[in-house]
């Protein structure tokens, strides 16, 4: 139970960071800044997916959504 608490805390901070980066990408209006933020967000999403913090299909969906947003800028 103690380990579960530690892991939960760790995973929640990672998820929170992911959400923050996603908001950064979606709120950016300049394409260059958005691309920079997209690269950082995609990297983190991939890492979370590999470690099992988020499901691989969720990761793919989020990356596709962000990429589509950046391409439309």
C-alpha positions in Angstrom: 0.0 0.0 0.0 2.8 2.4 0.8 4.4 1.7 -2.6 1.1 2.3 -4.3 0.8 5.7 -2.7 4.3 6.6 -3.9 3.5 5.4 -7.5 0.2 7.2 -7.5 1.8 10.5 -6.5 4.5 10.0 -9.1 2.1 9.1 -11.9 -0.3 11.9 -11.1 2.5 14.5 -11.3 3.5 13.1 -14.7 -0.1 13.2 -15.9 -0.4 16.8 -14.7 2.7 17.8 -16.6 1.3 16.1 -19.7 -2.0 18.1 -19.4 0.0 21.3 -18.9 2.0 20.7 -22.0 -1.1 19.9 -24.0 -2.7 23.1 -22.9 0.4 25.0 -23.9 0.3 23.5 -27.4 -3.4 24.2 -27.9 -3.2 27.7 -26.6 -0.3 28.8 -28.7 -1.1 30.9 -31.8 2.4 31.1 -33.4 3.3 28.1 -35.4 7.0 28.0 -34.4 6.2 28.1 -30.7 3.5 25.5 -31.2 5.9 23.2 -33.0 8.5 23.5 -30.2 5.8 22.7 -27.6 4.5 19.9 -29.7 7.9 18.2 -29.8 8.2 18.4 -26.0 4.6 17.2 -25.4 4.9 14.3 -27.9 8.1 13.2 -26.2 6.5 13.1 -22.8 3.3 11.4 -24.1 5.5 8.7 -25.7 7.4 8.1 -22.4 4.2 7.9 -20.4 2.8 5.4 -22.9 5.9 3.2 -22.7 5.9 3.2 -18.9 2.2 2.3 -18.8 1.0 5.5 -17.2 -1.4 6.1 -20.1 -2.7 3.6 -22.6 -1.0 3.5 -26.0 -4.2 4.4 -27.9 -4.8 7.4 -25.6 -1.2 8.5 -26.4 -1.8 8.1 -30.1 -5.1 10.0 -30.0 -3.6 12.9 -28.0 -0.6 13.2 -30.3 -2.8 13.2 -33.4 -5.0 15.9 -31.9 -2.0 18.1 -31.1 -0.4 17.5 -34.5 -3.7 18.4 -36.3 -3.9 21.6 -34.3 -0.4 22.6 -35.1 -0.8 21.8 -38.8 -3.9 24.0 -39.0 -2.0 27.1 -37.7 
